[in-house]
Amino acid sequence: EAGVAQSPRYKIIEKRQSVAFWCNPISGHATLYWYQQILGQGPKLLIQFQNNGVVDDSQLPKDRFSAERLKGVDSTLKIQPAKLEDSAVYLCASSPLPRGGEQYFGPGTRLTVT
Amino acid sequence: KNEVEQSPQNLTAQEGEFITINCSYSVGISALHWLQQHPGGGIVSLFMLSSGKKKHGRLIATINIQEKHSSLHITASHPRDSAVYICAVAVTSGSRLTFGEGTQLTVNP
């Protein structure tokens, strides 16, 4: 079974530029999560999708971050414009269950904002 | 105070030692996860448990719901066990995972 795929693996941008990350979850997994993990901290949930609907985006900085999952499969996370404090690893995870189930994580995208 | 606290933050051991990492939480949960993160960022799920004890190879995870505490044990530790171990809880009222800050484990040969 293929795992969660993410791209790119690494990205370096200057502040005020825009960036987009892509995630393809495990086939058949209805729930998709985007996490932000700042160095030395645990991951923080940015947004959770159930199919193509948003379940939880309470911790998403909506003035600069956006995410979509139009067809209920793969998803993109965008930052526009980026700030220095956005430097982090962005993790995508998927789960076959709508709540409380085991989550399968992708390799992450390491973003450096200079 | 964080909802999920791990201890120790950093742990250095010699190959072969028995290792324990602790996790305490302050909220009602439906499940607790132990995750492993190697350098480079990828996370692997080790255990998901809601009661009792689970074992997989040299790894053992226990949880005490009444005391809101879980432990991850590694027997006969090996340098390849070196990683960050993260405890995360799924709160009862929803599906969001709340993560601890992780324990950096280094096992020296």
Interface residues (C-beta under 8 A of the other chain):
Chain A: T31 Y33 Q37 G40 Q41 G42 P43 K44 L45 Q48 V55 D56 V89 L91 A93 P98 R99 G100 G101 E102 Q103 Y104 F105 G106 P107 G108 R110
Chain B: V4 S30 A31 H33 L35 G40 G41 G42 I43 V44 S45 M48 I86 A88 A90 G94 S95 R96 L97 F99 G100 E101 G102
